[in-house]
């Protein structure tokens, strides 16, 4: 006949064997890549069915540490919030297990709060309570406290590691997309510039991040027409790069078809941007057509930073006439073009906001005056040398301030 002491020892051995078995079951499930739902089922079954834990709630923090996400809410009446603000558990995280009853989850009370750590940082909280508050004997929650903590730690750390792996894979995918988009964007920029007895053109581009939203182009139409343009798409990333790629193709197609109708071409470009972007993005755009025979330049500025024009006598103006940005309205409210007479010695400098709006440590902008001064001092230099001077001056000016945006330059000298 088995006495009470022996029965207690057998009970302890059976309980210890069960706990080891439960730990092994959860570990096997983790290694077999069981789903989150399956892992949580193993966890709940071990604690609630076999150990008699009455109420069990488990929250884990998201990877960005911006909120707490509910994983389990068993044995409680009513609803438990699916998420909690990041500061909700601050009062509970006193550095260890709390035996004080907890209120706040829709008036649900719990006997114990257990923090779960990874690399000395709390990543989860277990809130547990007995089925019956006044039941005789030791509380199951208190009795199995170490096991609850161990099992929860194994589960939550495994789930967190999965999240980190998934996030790393996602980031790798994003990086690959950005690399491809960057390569695609580089293909948009001209490699060969029109250079002859009438014109000298050059460009410079430095994206702020892996991929930017600026674009420029210069191409011949027939023997006597030169189209020069610069654009800046709102937003960044792959979506902006795809929109800009589509836009560049449209610009070339439309102007190669009919270079004479500048205003009508701009209206058609607006229609195509609206169709592509669905009003979610817009493009600031400057375009000019230089007629070599007539020595005339016609332009339209659609909300872009106004290019600098310096005539043969050294007088400067900003080319501002045009319309609002493309893609802002289904139909442009009004479009007007501007005209300038071209003589040998004239210069056209197109740029984006990353140049003139860059601020230094004192909050001052680089501005148009500095840009114009560099252009005037660089008259004896090549366009490439002048661009290099601009970039060096910009870097020196901003000091420790980070770059504001992409930096793009498209310059032309007329001979």
N, C-alpha and C positions, 0 to 999 in steps of 0.2 A: 504494500500500500504506500502510495506517494504522500509524504507529509507536506505541510504548508510551505516549509522552507525550500524543499526540493521543487515544489510546484512553482514557487516564485523564481527560482533559478532557471527552470525550464522556460518560463514565460519570458524572462530577460533574454535568454539565448535565442528564443524564437523571434523576439522583437529585434534583437541585434541582427539576426539573419535576414529578417525582412528589410531592415534599413539598408544593409549591404546589397541585397537583391534589388531594392528600389534604385539605389545609386547606380548599380550596373545597368539596369533597364534604361534609365534616362541617358546614361553615357552611350549605350549601344544605339539608342534612338538618335542621339546627336551624330554619332559616327556614320549611321546609315542614311544621314541627310533627311530625316523625318521632317515633316512640315512643322511650322510654328504651332499650328493647331494641335497636331499629334503630340508634340512635346509638352504643351500645356496640359493636355489630357492626362499624360503620364504623371505629371507633377501634381495635379489636383487629386487624382485617384490615390496616390501614395499618401498625401497629407490628410485628405478629408475622409476617404472611405476606410483606410486601414489604421490611421492614427487618431481619428475622431476630432480633427480640427473643424470647428463648426462654421466659422466665418473666415473667408480668405479673400483678400484683395491684393493685387500686385500691379504696381505702376513702374514703368521704366522710362528713363529720360531719352528724348530723341537725340540723334547724333549732333545736332547743332546746339543742344542744351537750351532749347527755347521753350519746351513744354514737357509735361509728363504724360505718357501714353498708357492707357489702361490695357492690361493684358488679361487679367482674371478678376471676376467679381462673383464669387460663389457664396451661397449661404446667407445672403443679405436680402432683405425685403426692399422692394422699390428699386429705382435706378441709381446706378453709380456713374458719375460723369466719365465720358470716354477720354477726357483729357483734363489736366489741371495746369494752371499757370506755373511757370518755373519757380516762383517763390512760395508755392503752396506748402512745400514740406520744409521750408527753412527753419521753422520753429521746432521741427521734430529732429532735425539733424544736429544733435548735440554731441556727436562723436561716437555714438554707440547705440545699443539697443535700449529702447524706452519701454518701461513697464507701466507707464501712465496711460489711462484710457484716452482714446483719441476721438474727438468730435469733429464734424466738418464735412463728412461725405454724405450729404443729405440726411443728417441726423443719425447716421449709423455710428455705433460706438464699437471700439475694439480694445482688446486687452493689452496688445503689444505692437510695437512698431520696430521692424528690423531693417536697417539700411544694408544695402549690398554694394560692395566696393569693387572697382577695377582700377588698378594702378593708383590706389589711394584716393580715388574720386568716387563719390556716390553715384551709382548709375540706376539704382532701383530701390523701392521701398516695399516691404511686405507688411500688410496690416492684417492681423489675425485675432480671432476671438473664439471662445468656447461656445458650444451649442447651448449649454445651460449655464447661466451665470452662477447659480447657487448649488450646482451639483457637488456631492461629497467627494473627497479625495483630491489629489493633486490635479491642477489644471493641465489638460493635454498640451496646451500651448506652451506652458512653462516646462512641463516634463520633457517635451521633444524640441525644446528651443534650439539646441545645437544642431540637431538634424535638419530642422526647418531652414536654418541659416546656411548649412552646407549644401543642401539640395537646391535651394534658391540660387545660391552663388553659382553652382555648376550650370544651372539652366540659363540664368540671365547673362552670364559671361559668354556662353555659347551663342546665344541669340545676338548679343552685341558683336561678337566676332563675325558672325554671318553678315550683319549689317555693314560692318567695316569692309568685308570682302566685296559685297555688292556695291558699296559706295566707291571702292577703288576701281572696280570694273566699270562703273558708270563714268567715273572721272577719266579713266583711260579711253573710253569711248568718246567722251567730250573732247579730250586732247586730240584724238585722231581726227574727229570732225573739224576741229579748229585748224589742224595742220593741212587738211585737204582744202578747207575754205581759204586758208592763207595762200596755198599754192594756186588755187583758182583765182584769187584776187590779184596775185602777182602776174598772172597771165593776161589780166585786163590792161595792165599798164603798157604803154608803147615801149618797144625796145629800140626802134629806129625813129628818129625825128626828121621832119622836113627841114632841110638846110640847102639853100640855094642863093642866088644873087639877090633875092628879095627878102628873105626871111631866115631867122635863126631861132630855133626852139629847143627848150630843154625842160625837164621836170625832175622833181625830187619828192620822195614819199617815205615817211617813217610812221608806221602804225603805232598807236599808243599801247595796244595789247597784241595778242597773237594775230588778231585780225581786226582790221579797222573798217570804217565806213566811208572813207574818202576815195575819190576816183577822178582821174583826169585823162584826157585823150587829145590827140591832134592828128588829123589825117587829111590827105588831099582828096578832092573831088574833081575829077577831070584834070586839066592842066593848070587852071587859073584860080581855083577856089581852095582855101585852106580853112578847115573847121577846127576850132580850138574850144575845149569845154572843160569845166571842172564841176564836180558834184560832191555832195555830202549827204548821206542817208541817215535819217534819225535812227538811233539804236545801233547796236553792235552785234557781233556774233555771226553765226552761220546764216540766219535768216536775212540779215542785212547784206551779207556777201552775195547770197543768191539773188536778192532783189537788184543789187548793183550790177551783177553779171547780166541779168536780163535787161536792165536799163541800158547798159553799154551796147548790147546787141541791137536794141531798138534805135538808139541814137545813130549808129552807123547805117542801119538799114534805111531809116527815114531820110537822112541827109544825103546818102548816096543816090536815093531815088529822086529827090528834088531839093537842091541846095538853095534855090532862090526864095522859097516861101518860108522864111524864118519863123514868123509868128504862127503860121499854120502848123509848122513842124512842132513848135513848142506845145501848142494845144493838143496835138495828137500824142505827144509824149505824156502829157498830163493824163489823158484818157487811159493810156497803157499802164501808167503807174497805179492809177486807181484800180484797174482791173487786177493787177498783180498783188497790190498791198491791201486792198479792201479797206482803205482808210486807216489802217493800223500803223502805217509808216508814211513819211513824206520825204521828199528829196529837195534840197536846195541846189540850184543849178544855174551856172553861167555858161552861155554859149555865144560864140562869135564866128562870123564868116568873113574872111579877108579875101577881097577880090584883087588879085595881082594886077590885072589890066587897068582897073579903075582907081587903084590905090585908095580903096575905101574899105572900112570895117563896119559891119552892122552887128549889133549884139542885142541879146535879151538876158536880163538878170532876174532869175526866179528866186528871190529871197536869199541869195547867196551873199557872202561877204563881198562888197563891191571891189572889183579889181582896180589896181592903180594904173592909170594911163599917163605917161610922160611924153609930151610932144617934142618935136625936133628943136624947139627953143627952150626946153626945160620946164615948161609949164605943166602942172599936174592936175588931174581931175580923177574923180572916182566914177566908175561906170555903174550907175545905179538903176537906170531905166529898165522896166520889165514887168514883172508880175509877182504874185505870191509863190511860195514853194509848190512843187509838183506833188499831187496826191492829197492836197488839203481839201480840195473841192472837186466835185465831179466835173464841173466846168469852171475854168479860170474866170474870175470876175472881170478882169481886163488885162490885156496884154499890149504893151507898147515896146517898140524897139528904139535903140539909140544908134547914132552914127558918128563916127570920127573919121577925119581925113588922115590918111597915112602918108608920111614922108620919111625919107631916110633919116634915121636917128631917133625915131619914136620907139617907145618900149611899152609892153603890156606885162603886168605882173599879177597873176592870179594866185590865190592862197586860201587856206581854210582857217577856221576859228582857232585851231590849235596853235597857230603862230601869234596872231595879234592879240588874242584874249588871254594868253598865258600870263599868270601873275607871278611876281617875285615874292620874296619873304615879307616885304612891306605891304603887299596887297596891291601894288601898282601893276597895270597891264603893259605888255610889251608895246602894243599900240602901232598905229600907222606911221607916226613920225619916225620912229626908229627904223621901220621897214623902208620908208622912203629914203632916209639918210644912207642906208646901206646900198640901196639901188644906185643912188647918185654917186657914191664913192666907188662903186664897182663898175663904172662905165668902161674902164680899160681892161677889166677882167673878162674871162669867158663866163657864160651863164652858169656853168657847173661850179666855177670858182666863187661866183657871187652867191649861189645857193649854199655852198659850204660855209661862207662867211656868215650868212643869215642863221644857219643852224648853230654855229659856234657862239654867235652873239646871243641867241635864244637860250642856249644851255647855261651860259655865263650869267645871263639876266635872271633866270628862275632860281639859281642857287640850289638850295636843298629842297625846294618845292618840287613835287612830282609833276610830270607832264600833264597838262590839262586834257589833251585830246590828241588825235592823229595830227601830224604836220605834213601838209602837202603844198607844193609850189609848182606852178607852171608859168614859165617866163618866155617872152618872145621879144626879139629885137628885129626891127625892120630896117632894111638897107636901101 
